[in-house]
Amino acid sequence: MATSIVPASVHGPLLVCEEGLSVWGGVNPATGEIVDAHHPQHGRSLAGHVVMMPTSRGSCTGSGVLLGLAFAGAAPRALIFREGEDILTLGALVAGRLFGHAIAVLRLTAAEYDALARETEAEITPTHLKAGGHVWPLEPAGSADALELTEGDRAFLAGEYGPAAQLAMEIITTMATAQGAPRLTDVSRVHIDGCIYASPAFLTFARAMADKGGRVRVPTTMNAISVDHANWRAQGVDAAFGAPAAQLADAYLEMGARPSFTCAPYLLADRPTAGEDIAWAESNAVLYANSVLGARTVKHADFMDLCIALTGRTAQVGVYLEHNRAPRRIIDVVRPVGADDAFWPMLGWLVGQAAPDRIPLIRGLEDTAPSEDDLKALCAAYGTTSASPMLHVAGVTPEADLTPAPEADHVTLGPEDFARLWREFNLGDEQVDLVALGSPHFSAAECAAFAQLMDGTHVDPKVTTIVTLGRGTLGEIAANGVKDRLAAAGVRIIPDLCWCSISEPVFPPQAKVLMTNSGKYAHYAPGLSNRTVRFGSLAQCAESARTGLAPATPPAWIATAQT
């Protein structure tokens, strides 16, 4: 039966998205236009539409971007999903409950969804969905009475811990009810993603919670932010952007979060352990925590991350539960002969495309012994094309021996798939103006590897080469001499921000073509930066930094697959 997740009375033309969409990085936050160059509905606008998609995908920041679209008058009037969805749902809930912007959210059965997709307009009330000759009654999502609450949970709801924590628990329990959670569970730590200044809405929310006296109750780290916190003025960043971006970070610091400023919190010294219930936002970090570390966290939406930090509680749903961590699609990979380190981000992107809404088990790589950085690249790229919070790699990741779900099916990826993606990732001209490294943030090992590739050489004067990283990693490479080696080669090192949040003039305004080794950034860069992309291995990035040229031909392992 059709379900009303966030009730509202709205109507408008239908926009049917064939694939899920990451609203952050895939939608212009000022206009609602779909800017994801890889999406079938690229160029269409969400604004004023009743938007249908199977589910969302990609970034946890979509909730905040949706709120920003509402502030800008460019939001969809409704979102209709076929599968479970939490990121945009949370954004719609916050938009309505805190700020009075109505965005309806529905979930339909497959048959209802397919029937609606053939219509052109829809009208939604809290009790009915109407389109063409169809009238579907809407059932409320869950019952508040079915959610088991502890005395501590009720104390939060009663305001005993202050108004910010009270509002946070109201949001948590509302979402938990919609998700059908039987109860809440404790978490040991939180990673905040909502500190990226993707729109003024992010600062509005954080400032409101801080002004209500919000204070984190569990150890809380912070994602990369949108400026180099200490140096943005010296870097020439316009105060109209830099000041609120820094103020956003400061609001979270005021509430007790730690200034880690990294999108790779798994690189910090105190990282989660297997079986530990945590609450992380930032899609690549969620995937790494679940898949590689064996910790447990769903993909928490921006704003929900803070709510959990203020209470230490979250809904016990999804991959917090053992049975939901089983693979539901088995992907057999034929690894191209001679593949280099570019294989791993490409694999992640392809696996996400093949398993956009379910946990996969990747087979065929049992003898490859990937490094932690390989797995980081795999998870980050996977998160751009899949909504799933984890993956398994047979013989590699800690829970790969979980018995697949009975309905698990099979897909095969071969060399020809990698050749196709290489072409899709390399649409830019041969002349490269920028080498972009650190999406997600570079590790100390990656910095050392790039320094070794650049030792005794220098970046071409016409090419800007930037590595983004976290403060912890910066301290490590400063101590071991790698920072000085990179600087001697002409490589710029920028902490705090990342390629997903960088803006001009730190991003070189004159750059037209960028080169990266990140599958995540190769996917998002055209929409985020309005530049074209070249993609390759770390060694190819070093060569482009020295020469200003991307490889004229594909690497041998790709070229062989194309013949």
BELVENPE-V465422 format. One record per pair of residues at least 12 apart in sequence whose C-alpha atoms are under 7 Angstrom apart, sorted by the first residue. I is the first residue (numbers start at 1). J is the second residue. D is the distance in Angstrom with one decimal. If there is no record, write none. Layout:
I;J;D, I;J;D
//
This chain:
1;108;6.7, 1;109;6.3, 2;107;6.0, 2;108;4.6, 2;109;6.4, 2;136;6.8, 2;137;6.8, 2;138;5.2, 2;139;6.2, 3;106;5.6, 3;107;5.2, 3;108;6.3, 3;138;5.1, 3;139;4.7, 3;140;5.8, 3;141;5.9, 4;105;6.3, 4;106;4.7, 4;107;6.6, 4;126;7.0, 4;138;5.7, 4;139;5.9, 4;140;5.1, 4;141;5.9, 5;105;5.3, 5;106;5.4, 5;140;6.6, 5;141;5.3, 5;178;6.2, 6;93;6.4, 6;104;5.2, 6;105;4.8, 6;106;7.0, 7;104;5.3, 7;105;6.7, 7;126;4.8, 8;102;6.0, 8;103;6.4, 8;104;4.9, 8;125;5.8, 8;126;5.5, 9;124;5.4, 9;125;4.2, 9;126;6.2, 10;77;6.2, 10;123;6.0, 10;124;5.3, 10;125;6.6, 11;77;6.9, 11;122;5.6, 11;123;4.2, 11;124;5.9, 12;48;6.5, 12;49;5.4, 12;50;5.7, 12;77;7.0, 12;121;5.7, 12;122;5.8, 12;123;6.7, 13;49;5.2, 13;50;5.9, 13;120;5.8, 13;121;4.2, 13;122;6.4, 14;49;5.7, 14;50;4.8, 14;51;5.9, 14;120;5.3, 14;121;5.1, 14;122;6.6, 15;49;6.1, 15;50;6.1, 15;51;4.8, 15;52;6.1, 16;51;6.0, 16;52;4.7, 16;53;6.2, 16;117;6.4, 17;41;6.3, 17;52;5.8, 17;53;4.9, 18;40;6.8, 18;53;6.4, 19;53;6.3, 19;54;6.5, 20;53;5.6, 20;54;5.8, 20;55;5.2, 20;56;4.6, 20;57;5.5, 21;56;5.0, 21;57;5.3, 22;56;6.0, 22;57;4.9, 22;58;4.8, 22;59;5.9, 22;62;6.4, 23;62;4.8, 23;65;6.7, 24;59;6.1, 24;61;5.7, 24;62;4.7, 24;65;6.0, 25;524;5.9, 25;527;6.4, 25;528;5.8, 26;527;6.4, 29;65;6.1, 29;68;6.6, 29;69;5.8, 30;69;6.4, 30;72;6.2, 30;74;6.9, 31;74;5.5, 32;45;5.2, 32;46;5.1, 32;47;5.3, 32;69;6.7, 32;74;5.5, 32;75;6.5, 33;45;4.0, 33;46;6.3, 35;527;4.9, 36;524;6.8, 36;527;5.3, 37;526;6.5, 37;527;6.3, 46;75;6.5, 46;76;5.1, 47;74;4.5, 47;75;4.8, 47;76;4.7, 48;74;6.8, 48;75;6.3, 48;76;4.8, 48;77;5.4, 49;76;4.9, 49;77;5.5, 49;78;6.9, 50;76;6.0, 50;77;5.4, 50;78;4.6, 50;79;6.0, 51;76;6.5, 51;78;6.1, 51;79;4.9, 51;80;6.1, 52;79;5.9, 52;80;4.7, 52;81;6.0, 53;80;6.5, 53;81;5.4, 54;81;5.2, 54;82;4.8, 54;83;5.8, 55;81;5.5, 55;82;6.5, 55;83;5.6, 55;84;6.7, 55;85;5.8, 56;85;6.6, 56;387;6.4, 57;384;6.9, 57;385;6.4, 57;386;5.5, 57;387;4.2, 58;283;6.7, 58;383;5.2, 58;384;4.5, 58;385;6.3, 58;386;6.4, 58;387;6.1, 59;282;6.6, 59;283;5.5, 60;87;6.1, 60;281;6.0, 60;282;5.6, 60;283;5.9, 60;299;6.7, 60;300;6.4, 60;301;4.7, 60;302;5.8, 61;193;6.9, 61;194;6.5, 61;301;6.5, 61;302;5.3, 62;87;6.3, 62;88;6.0, 63;87;5.3, 63;88;4.8, 63;90;6.0, 63;91;3.9, 63;301;6.0, 63;302;5.8, 64;91;6.0, 64;201;6.8, 64;202;6.2, 64;302;6.1, 65;198;6.6, 65;199;6.7, 66;88;6.8, 66;91;5.8, 67;91;5.7, 67;92;6.9, 67;95;5.5, 67;201;6.2, 68;199;5.6, 68;200;6.7, 68;201;5.0, 70;101;6.3, 76;103;7.0, 77;103;5.2, 77;104;6.6, 78;103;5.1, 78;104;4.4, 78;105;5.7, 79;104;6.2, 79;105;4.8, 79;106;6.4, 80;105;5.8, 80;106;4.8, 80;107;5.7, 81;106;6.3, 81;107;4.8, 81;108;6.3, 82;107;5.6, 82;108;5.2, 82;109;6.1, 82;110;6.1, 82;113;6.3, 83;107;6.9, 86;301;7.0, 87;301;4.8, 89;105;6.5, 90;301;6.7, 116;131;6.9, 119;131;6.5, 119;132;6.3, 141;178;4.8, 142;177;5.3, 142;178;5.3, 142;180;5.8, 143;177;6.2, 144;177;5.7, 146;182;6.6, 147;177;6.4, 147;181;6.6, 147;182;5.1, 147;183;5.4, 148;182;6.0, 148;183;4.8, 149;183;6.4, 156;169;6.3, 157;169;6.1, 157;170;6.4, 162;213;7.0, 163;212;5.8, 164;209;5.5, 164;212;5.1, 164;213;6.1, 164;214;5.0, 165;214;6.4, 165;310;5.6, 165;311;6.2, 168;307;4.4, 168;310;6.9, 169;307;6.8, 169;311;7.0, 172;307;6.9, 172;314;6.6, 176;315;5.2, 181;315;6.0, 181;316;5.9, 181;317;5.7, 183;315;6.3, 183;316;5.9, 184;313;6.2, 184;314;5.2, 184;315;4.4, 184;316;5.1, 185;313;5.5, 185;314;5.5, 185;315;6.2, 185;316;5.5, 186;312;5.8, 186;313;4.8, 186;314;6.6, 187;277;5.1, 187;278;4.8, 187;279;6.3, 187;312;5.6, 187;313;6.0, 188;218;6.3, 188;277;6.3, 188;278;5.5, 189;218;5.4, 189;219;5.0, 189;220;5.8, 189;278;5.2, 189;279;6.3, 190;219;6.4, 190;220;4.7, 190;221;6.4, 190;278;6.2, 190;279;4.7, 190;280;5.3, 190;305;6.9, 190;309;5.9, 191;220;5.6, 191;221;4.8, 191;222;5.6, 191;223;6.8, 191;279;6.5, 191;280;4.5, 191;281;5.9, 192;221;6.2, 192;222;4.8, 192;223;5.8, 192;280;6.8, 192;281;5.9, 192;305;5.6, 192;306;6.5, 193;222;6.6, 193;223;5.1, 193;281;5.2, 193;282;5.4, 193;302;5.8, 194;302;4.7, 194;303;6.2, 195;223;6.6, 195;225;5.8, 195;248;6.1, 195;249;5.7, 196;224;6.8, 196;225;4.7, 196;226;5.4, 196;501;6.7, 197;226;5.8, 197;245;5.3, 197;248;7.0, 203;248;5.1, 206;248;6.9, 206;251;6.2, 206;252;7.0, 207;251;6.0, 210;251;6.3, 210;255;6.2, 214;255;5.7, 214;310;6.6, 215;255;4.5, 215;256;5.9, 215;310;5.8, 216;255;6.0, 216;256;5.7, 216;257;6.8, 216;309;5.0, 216;310;4.3, 217;309;6.0, 217;310;5.4, 217;311;6.0, 217;312;6.0, 218;309;6.0, 218;312;5.9, 220;257;5.0, 220;258;6.0, 220;309;6.7, 221;257;5.7, 221;258;4.9, 221;259;6.7, 221;260;5.8, 222;257;6.6, 222;258;6.3, 222;259;6.0, 222;260;5.4, 222;261;5.1, 222;262;6.6, 223;260;7.0, 223;261;4.8, 223;262;4.6, 223;263;4.8, 224;261;4.2, 224;262;4.2, 224;263;5.1, 224;496;5.2, 224;497;4.9, 224;498;6.1, 225;249;6.9, 225;261;6.1, 225;496;5.8, 225;497;4.9, 225;501;6.8, 226;245;6.0, 226;497;5.1, 226;501;4.9, 226;502;6.0, 227;242;6.5, 227;245;6.6, 227;246;6.9, 227;496;6.6, 227;497;5.3, 228;495;6.0, 228;496;5.1, 228;497;5.8, 229;246;6.1, 229;496;6.7, 235;506;6.6, 236;505;6.5, 237;505;6.2, 260;470;6.9, 260;471;6.5, 261;470;6.1, 261;471;7.0, 261;496;4.9, 262;441;6.7, 262;469;6.9, 262;470;4.7, 262;496;6.3, 263;282;6.8, 263;285;6.9, 263;440;6.1, 263;441;6.2, 264;285;6.0, 264;440;6.2, 264;441;5.9, 265;285;6.8, 266;285;7.0, 267;443;6.9, 268;472;6.9, 272;295;6.2, 273;293;6.1, 273;294;6.7, 273;295;5.7, 274;293;5.7, 274;294;4.2, 274;295;4.6, 275;294;6.0, 275;295;4.8, 275;296;6.2, 276;295;4.9, 276;296;5.9, 277;295;6.3, 277;296;4.8, 277;297;6.3, 277;320;7.0, 278;296;6.0, 278;297;5.4, 279;297;5.3, 279;300;6.9, 279;305;7.0, 280;297;6.3, 280;299;6.9, 280;300;6.2, 280;305;6.9, 281;299;5.8, 281;300;4.8, 281;301;6.2, 281;302;6.7, 281;305;6.3, 283;299;6.4, 283;383;6.0, 284;379;5.8, 284;380;4.5, 284;383;6.1, 286;299;6.1, 286;389;6.3, 287;379;5.7, 287;389;5.3, 287;390;4.8, 288;376;6.6, 288;379;6.0, 290;390;5.6, 291;390;5.2, 291;391;5.5, 291;392;6.1, 291;397;6.3, 292;397;5.5, 292;398;6.7, 294;398;6.3, 296;319;6.4, 296;320;5.4, 297;319;6.4, 297;320;6.0, 298;318;6.4, 298;319;6.0, 298;320;6.9, 298;389;6.1, 299;389;5.9, 326;402;5.8, 326;403;6.3, 326;404;5.4, 326;405;6.0, 327;359;4.8, 327;360;5.0, 327;361;5.6, 327;404;4.8, 327;405;6.1, 327;408;7.0, 328;358;5.9, 328;359;5.5, 328;360;5.9, 328;404;6.0, 328;405;5.4, 328;407;6.6, 328;408;4.2, 328;409;6.9, 329;355;6.9, 329;358;6.9, 329;359;6.5, 329;360;4.7, 329;361;6.3, 329;408;4.8, 329;409;5.0, 329;410;5.8, 330;360;5.6, 330;361;4.8, 330;362;6.2, 330;408;6.7, 330;409;6.0, 330;410;4.8, 330;411;6.3, 331;360;6.6, 331;361;6.0, 331;362;4.9, 331;363;6.1, 331;410;5.8, 331;411;4.8, 331;412;5.5, 332;362;6.0, 332;363;4.8, 332;364;5.8, 332;411;6.3, 332;412;4.7, 332;413;6.3, 333;362;6.9, 333;363;6.0, 333;364;5.3, 333;412;5.9, 333;413;4.9, 333;414;6.0, 334;364;6.5, 334;413;6.2, 334;414;4.8, 334;415;6.6, 335;414;6.7, 335;415;6.6, 336;415;5.2, 336;557;6.1, 337;557;6.0, 338;557;5.5, 339;557;5.5, 340;537;6.8, 341;537;5.7, 342;517;6.7, 342;536;5.8, 342;537;4.7, 344;374;5.8, 344;377;6.1, 344;378;5.0, 345;377;4.9, 345;378;4.6, 345;381;5.4, 345;518;6.5, 345;519;4.8, 346;418;6.8, 346;519;6.1, 347;378;6.5, 348;378;4.4, 348;379;6.1, 348;381;4.9, 348;382;4.1, 349;381;4.9, 349;382;4.7, 349;384;6.9, 349;385;6.1, 349;519;6.8, 351;382;6.4, 352;382;4.7, 352;383;6.8, 352;385;4.7, 352;386;4.5, 353;385;5.3, 353;386;6.4, 355;386;6.4, 356;385;6.2, 356;386;4.0, 356;387;5.8, 356;388;6.8, 357;386;6.1, 357;387;5.5, 357;388;5.6, 358;388;5.5, 359;388;5.8, 359;390;6.0, 359;391;5.4, 360;391;5.3, 360;392;6.2, 361;391;6.3, 361;392;4.7, 361;393;5.7, 361;394;6.7, 361;400;6.9, 362;392;6.1, 362;393;4.7, 362;394;6.0, 363;393;6.3, 363;394;5.3, 365;394;7.0, 366;394;6.0, 366;395;4.8, 366;396;6.7, 377;518;6.8, 380;520;5.8, 381;519;5.0, 381;520;4.4, 384;520;6.2, 415;561;5.3, 416;561;5.4, 416;562;6.5, 418;558;7.0, 419;558;5.3, 419;561;6.1, 419;562;6.0, 425;522;6.2, 425;533;6.7, 425;534;6.3, 425;535;5.9, 426;533;5.9, 426;534;4.5, 426;535;5.8, 427;532;6.6, 427;533;6.2, 427;534;6.6, 428;513;6.0, 428;532;4.8, 428;533;4.9, 428;534;5.6, 429;513;6.7, 430;549;5.5, 430;550;5.0, 430;552;6.7, 431;548;5.9, 431;549;4.8, 431;550;6.4, 432;463;6.9, 432;513;5.1, 432;514;5.7, 432;515;6.5, 432;544;6.9, 432;548;5.0, 432;549;5.3, 432;550;6.2, 433;462;6.5, 433;463;4.7, 433;464;6.4, 433;511;5.0, 433;512;6.4, 433;513;5.6, 433;514;5.9, 433;548;6.5, 434;463;5.4, 434;464;4.8, 434;465;5.7, 434;511;6.1, 434;513;6.6, 434;514;4.6, 434;515;6.2, 435;464;6.3, 435;465;4.6, 435;466;6.4, 435;514;5.6, 435;515;4.7, 435;516;5.9, 435;541;6.6, 435;545;6.2, 436;465;6.3, 436;466;5.5, 436;467;6.6, 436;514;6.7, 436;515;6.1, 436;516;5.1, 437;466;6.1, 437;467;4.8, 437;468;6.5, 437;516;6.0, 437;517;6.8, 438;467;5.4, 438;468;4.8, 438;469;6.2, 438;498;6.9, 439;498;6.6, 439;499;6.0, 439;518;5.9, 439;520;6.8, 439;521;6.2, 441;468;5.7, 441;469;4.4, 441;470;6.4, 441;498;6.7, 442;468;6.5, 442;469;5.2, 443;473;6.3, 444;473;5.7, 444;476;6.8, 444;477;6.2, 447;482;7.0, 448;482;5.9, 451;482;6.6, 451;485;6.1, 451;486;5.4, 453;539;6.7, 453;542;6.4, 454;489;6.2, 454;542;6.5, 455;485;6.9, 455;489;6.8, 457;489;6.0, 458;489;4.3, 458;490;5.8, 458;546;6.0, 459;489;6.0, 459;490;5.3, 459;491;6.9, 459;545;5.1, 459;546;4.6, 460;545;6.1, 460;546;4.9, 460;547;5.8, 460;548;6.2, 462;548;7.0, 463;545;6.2, 463;548;5.9, 465;491;5.3, 465;492;6.1, 465;545;6.4, 466;491;5.9, 466;492;4.7, 466;493;5.8, 467;492;6.2, 467;493;4.9, 467;494;6.3, 468;493;6.0, 468;494;4.9, 468;495;5.6, 468;497;6.8, 468;498;5.6, 469;494;6.5, 469;495;5.0, 469;496;6.7, 470;495;5.4, 470;496;5.7, 471;495;5.9, 471;496;6.6, 512;531;5.4, 512;532;6.6, 513;531;5.8, 513;532;5.0, 513;533;5.7, 514;532;6.5, 514;533;5.1, 514;534;6.1, 515;533;5.9, 515;534;4.6, 515;535;5.6, 515;541;6.5, 516;534;6.5, 516;535;5.1, 516;536;6.5, 516;541;6.4, 517;535;5.6, 517;536;5.1, 517;537;5.4, 517;538;5.8, 517;541;6.8, 522;535;6.6, 534;550;6.8
//
